[in-house]
Amino acid sequence: MTTSTALLTDRYELTMLAAALRDGTAARPCVFEMFSRRLSGGRRFGVLAGTGRLLSLLRDFRFGDEELRFLRDAGVVDAEALRYLENYRFTGSISGYREGELYFPGSPVLTVEGTFADAVVLETLALSVLNHDSAVATAASRMSIAAGDRPLAEMGSRRAAEHSAIAAARAAYISGFGATSNLEAGRRWGIPTMGTAAHSWTLLHDTEEDAFRAQIESLGTGTTLLVDTYDIRTGVETAIRIAGTALGGVRIDSGDLPIVAGEVRAQLDELGAVNTRITVTSDLDEYAIAALAASPVDAYGVGTSVVTGSGYPTAGMVYKLVARQDSGGSWIAVAKASTDKGSRGGRKAAFRTLSDGVAVAETVAVSDGFEELDSPAEHPEGRALQVPLVVAGEIDTAFEGAEGTASARAHHLRVREELPLRALALSKSDPAIPTVFVDAG
């Protein structure tokens, strides 16, 4: 049974719609745009994520009997608006940055074109999805850069709401994490899943040896044993004595990790378990991962930090009307006038300007008109950033599901190679490249 997503929205989206139907402006063609005025937390780049999820949710953006009954009984909108919503289907077009793409302040990551009535009701849904997923993806990408070639696993489901956890696992995978502990994310998005045992498994048994032996009998010697429930050195010795030197790995979830990892590696080597891998967990973030770069660690498991955006749980994107037709049918650029929350009106075409394959600027061409956007041929030094996602109400299925998720991951890892060296630093700073606005044509 399909579940409607139409009420995943704010009330004022529908009250604006009702008023526009009443005064005749609901059918006025408009262009809405999503962008971020600044990068949260002094990050040097952002990572767009959530596009595939948004398109899937858009498919179910329908007002059925239950939704309409609630709106009527709660007095949210009038009878005319209810009649309009009863037949609502998004019939406009949406373009935007490919999922996994990098973005910077002012980047037009999503452009929604249609009537005011078509587009205004999508604001909250688009913002809630892309703000959450992009925040997680940006943090995850920083962690992936800090980890280098060492694999990362997302383990944060218990630190997020149940549906947010699934979305966070997907966003982390797009940005370079290799696996998740969340089974629903694995089923829904095709993400590899991982996980063996928690401390409760060891505490369940009379001895640590009993717990290790039972786990090995169940999962084989390639499993990873959690060795810090009691004494780490004793745990490592017990693990190798039971599993032998072919033990797949040990996990450390406490202590001064750089010191402990070094001690465990030395002990494993002394016992002949030179190929047994060391995985560390314990409240890791990008800074802790970077601090472990010189330690003999083979893999990381990250929980709380990644699913909460490493301290910045929203990307701070906004959804603004940037162009509309006037009463005479002419297109005009519109924008909020404010010293600190202003925006730039007009439809936009975006290009990543490169020099020898390295990004040097985010070039955004701005047009007051509707048919005057710059083409890639006018920016031969740049890579066009926008792709069609929805055309006249038809959603491109290539961006959805497991295949869309895998494609977004591949795209992110590819475009991350374009970043200048300064973008890889973890300290707070200005964006790695400037956003340059130019007149179209």
N, C-alpha and C positions, 0 to 999 in steps of 0.2 A: 504493500500500500504506500503510495506516494505521500510524503509529508510536505505540506506547503511551507515555503520560507518567507511568505509575503509579510508576516507580522514580525519578522526579525528587523524591525525598523522603529524609528522614532515617530511619535504622534504628529509632530509638525510637518513631516513629509506629506501626510495625507490631508492635513488641514490646509496646507498650501495648495495641494491639488484641488481640493474642493472649492477654494476661493478662486482659483484660476479657471475652473469650469464655469463658475458663476459669472466672472467678468470677461470671459472670452479669450483669455490669454493662454489657456491650456494647450491649444494646438500650435502655438508659436514655435517655430523651429529654434532649437537651442544647441549649444555646445557646452558641456560640462567637462571639467578637467580635474584629475587628481594629481597632487604634487606635495612635496614637503618643503616648507620654507627654510628649514635648517635640518642638519643631521643630529639626531639625539645623542647626547652624551659626548659631544666633541669627536664623534667618529669621523673617519676620513673618507668613508664611502658607505653607501647603503646597498642592500641586496633586496630586490623585489621578489616577493614570494606571495602565494595565495591566489594567483590568477586562475589556475586550473580549478581550485576549489570554488572560486567565485562563479565561474562559468557553470559549474555543476549546480550550484545553488540557484543560479538564474533560471535554469530549466524548470525549477519547481516554484518559481515566483508567480504563484497563481492564487487568486482569492476565491476559495471554495465556500460552500455553505456555512461551515463553522466560522471561518474568518469573517465573512460578511455579517453573520449573526452577531458576533462579538462587536464589530464596529457599529452596527445599528443599535444594539442594546446599550452600549457604552456612550452613545451619542457622539462618536468621534467625527463622523461626516454626515452629510445630508443625503437625501434619497437620490439626487442626481449623481453624486459621487459614487454611491453604492452601485448604481446601474453601470457606471463607467468601469469600476473595479471588477464587477462580475465578469466582464469580458476582457480584462487586462491581459495583454501579452506584450512583452517588449518587442517592438517592431523597428527600433532604431539600429544604429551601428556602434560598435565599440572597437577601438584600436588601442594599442599600448605597447609598452616595453615587453619583450619576451620574459616569461618567468625565469628567474635566476639571473637576470641582467643587473648590472650595477646601476645605481642612480645617485644623483647629487642634488643639492638645493635647486628647486625650480624645475627639475626634470618632469616632463609631462608623462608620468608613468601610465596613466589611463585617460582616454578621451572618450566620452559618451556623447553621441549625437542622436538627436531625435526631437520630438516635441517636448515641451516643458513637462507635460503630464507623463510622457514616456520615461524621461530621464530623472526627474526629481525624486521619484520614489525609490530609486536604487542607491541613493546617497549613503544611508546608514549601513546597508548590507556591504557595499563596496568598501567603506571605511573600516568596518569592524573586521573584515577578513584580511585586507591588505595591511592594515596597521599592525595587527597581531602577528601575522605570518612574516612580514618583512622585518619586524623587530627581532624575532627569533632567528631568522635567516642571517641577519647582519651579525648578530652575536656569534652564531655558529660558524660563519665564515672567518671571523677573527680567530676563533678557536682552531679551526682547520688550518689556518696559516701558521699559527703558533705551534701546532702539532707536527707540521711538516709531513713526512712520509709515514708517521705513526698513525695507526687507525684510531678512530673515535667512535664510541657508541653512545647513543642518546638513551638516558635512563631516568627521565624526569617525570614520568606519568603521575607518580604519587604527589608531585609538587604542583600540579595544575588541575583545573577542572577537567572532567572526563573527556569532553569533546575538544577542549583546548589542547589536551595532551596529544590527541591524535593529529591535530593540525600542526602542533609544534614538532612532532616526530618527522612529519613530512617536510617542514621547512628546514629542519636541521639536516636532513638527508640531501635536500637540494643544494645546501651550502657546503657539503663535503663530508658530513658524518657518514660512516659506512654501514651502520646498523642501528636498530632501535629495540628496546625491551617491550614495546607496545605491540601486542598481537593484532589489534584491530588496524593499526597503521600498516602492519605487514600485509594483512589480508586486503585492505582497501587500496593501498598504493604500491604494493609490490616491493616494499622495503625489506631487506634481510633482517631477521629477528635474532636476538641473542639472549642469553641468560642461563644461569645454572642454579645457584643456591644463595640464600641469605644467611645471616648469623643465626636465625631461628632454627635453621636446619641442624647446625652444629649443636645448639643448645637443646634440641629435642633429644639427642642421643646421650647415653650415659658417659661416653668419652668422645673426644675429638677423633680418635682413631676409628671408632664405630661409624661416625658420620662420614668421614672420608671414604672408608671402605664401601659403605652403602652407595655413596654417590658414584664411585668408580664402577661398581657392579651395575649400576643403572645406566650411566652415560659413557663409560669407557675411559681409558687412560688419557684420551685427548681432552678431557674436561679441564676446567679451571677450578681449583680449590681455594676457598676463602680461608686464609691462614692467620687472621689477626683476631679471632674471637677471644683467645686467651693470650698466650705468649707467642709472638711471631716466630722467633727462632725455633721453638719447639714445634710449632705448626708446620714450618717448612720441613723440618727433619721427619716428622710423621708423614707428611704428604709424599715425600720421595721414598720413604721406607715402604709405604703401602703401594704406591703407584709405580715405583721404579723410575729410572731416569728418563723414561719416555713420557712423563706427565706433561700434558699440554701447557698448563699454565697455573700460576698462583695469582690471587688477587689480594691487594692490600687496600684497606679502607680506613686507615687511621695512622696517626703518628706523623712525625716530621718526614714527609715523603721523600725528599732528596736523600736524606741520610738513610732512612729505612730501605729504600730501593737499592742503594749501593750495598748495604749489608746483606740483603736477601740475594742479590745477584752473586756476591762473593760466596755465600753459603751454597747456593745452587750449583755453582761451578765446582766447588770443593766436593760436593756430593756426586759429581759427574752428570748432573742434569743441565748440561750446557745449552740445550735447545728449549728448555722450559721457559715460557714467556712470563713476563711480569706485567700485570694490568693494575693500574692504580685508579681509585675512585676518590671518595672523600672530599666533597664540596669543591670540585675543581671549577675554575673559570679560565679565561684566556691568559690571565696573568700567572696563575699557578701552573698552567701548562707550559708557558714560556720559561718559567723558572726551573722546570724539569727537563729542559732541552738537553742538558749535559748529563743527565742521570740515565742509568741503564734501565729505562722503562720502555716497554714494547707497545703498550696500548693504553688508552684512556677511556674511562666511563664518566660521562658528565650528566648531572641531573638538574638540580634546582637552577643553576645559572643559565643554562641554555634555554629552558622552557620559559624563563622570565625575562629573556632578552638581556641577560647579564646586567641587571639593574635598570634597564630601560625597556619596559614591557610594551611600549607603543612606538611606532615610527613617526608619529606626529603628522601624518598626511592629512590634507584637507581636500574637499570636493567642492569646486567653485564653478559658478557660471562664468564663462569667459567670452562668449559670443552669442548673439541672438539676432533674429530678424526684427526690424521695427514694424510699425503698423503699415508701412508702405512696401514691405517685402525686401528691404535692403538690409544687408548684414552689417552689424556694428559690433565692435569690441566693447566689452563691459568688464569692470573690475571694481572691487571694493577699494575705497580710498582711505588709507590708514597709515600712520607712520610706522607702526610695528607689525601690523597684520594685513598689509596691503598685498595685492596680487597683480599680475600682469595680464591684461585682457588680450583676446585674440586667439585664433586657432594657431597651433604650433606644429612644427616638424623638427625632430631632434636627431642630432648626429653626434657620434663620439669621434672627435677630431684626434687623429693619430699622427705621430711622427716616428718613423722607423718601427712601427708596430706598438708604440707606447702611447697611452692616452695622455693628451695634453690639455684638452678642454671638452666641456659639454656645450656644444653649439646648438642653440635653440632659435630657429627662424620663426618669427611671429608675423601673422598676417591678419589685417583687419577684415579682409574679404573671406569668401568661402572657397574659392577656386584658385587661390594664389599661393598655395603652400609650395615650398621648395621641394624639388625632387633630388634623389641621390646624385644625379648627374651634375647638379649645381654645387655639390660638396664632395668632390672626388677624393679629398683628403680625409673624409669622414666615413664612418660606418652608420648606416641608417638604423635607428633604434626601434622604430614603431612597426608593428605588424597588425594586420586585421584579425580580430578575435570574434566579432559578431558582425555579420553583414545583412542588413535589412531583416533583422530578427533571427537569422540562421546562425547558430553557434558552431564554430569550428571545433570538431571533436578531437583534433590532434593535440590539444592542450590539456585534455582531461585524463583521468584515470592513471593507471600505472605507467602507461607509455608516455603520457604527458609529464609525469613526475620525473621519469628517467631522462627525458629530453631536457627538462629544466635543469636538472643536475649537471648534465653534460655541458649545457650552454654556460652555466655559471663557472664551472671549472675552466672552460675555455676562455671566457672573457676576463676572468680574474688575472690571466697571464698578461693582459694589457696594462695592468696597473703600474704606475711608476713606483720605484722602490720606496719612496717616502710614505706611500699608502699602506705599506705593510706594518708600519710601527703601531704599537698599541696605545701610545700616549695620546691624550687629547690634543687636538690641533684643528686647523682649518681643513676644509675638504681637500682631498688630494689633488683635484683639478678644479679650475674655476668654471662656473656656468656663464656662458657668454650669450646674450640675447642679441639677435640681429634682425633687421627688417627683411621679410621674405621678398624674393624676387631680385 
